[in-house]
């Protein structure tokens, strides 16, 4: 019985230490400092002349260079998957480039191609905003270019509440 109590106490200590380690290393995200792209953003994409009206996007830039994007873009948001991609700081340090890809479906939910975007942005640290350009490409299922267009993007960091 004494041995069982010692084993139980040891198991509880190991469990507590593991929980404390997990909370310490994984429980609290690092604070986002001004001048960093990583974090969550609300973005307005404004297509160039002759394109559809501006539309809203939500983007997350992960600390390890990943991008997750979702939008209410034209012509029908239900015909696009969320976007996945990567980002990196420009070599000269003047800003960031990010790309993401969305799958595109027809009204019958058949895959008809992909939507690719490449954004090039500069941060305004004082205002927690960014602005820049975007190039979009629509490709068919064989990756043949169907359409290419340019526009602008403006982002505002989502507040942590």
ABEGO torsion letter per residue (X at the ends): XAAAAAAAAAAAAAAAAAAAAAAAAAABBBBBBBGBABEBBBBBBBBBBGBBBBBBBBBBBBAAGBBBBBBABOABAAABBBBBBBBBBBAAGAEBBBBBBBBBBBAAGBBAEBBBBBBBBBBBAAAGBBBEBBBBBBBBAAGBBABBBBBBBBBBBBBBX
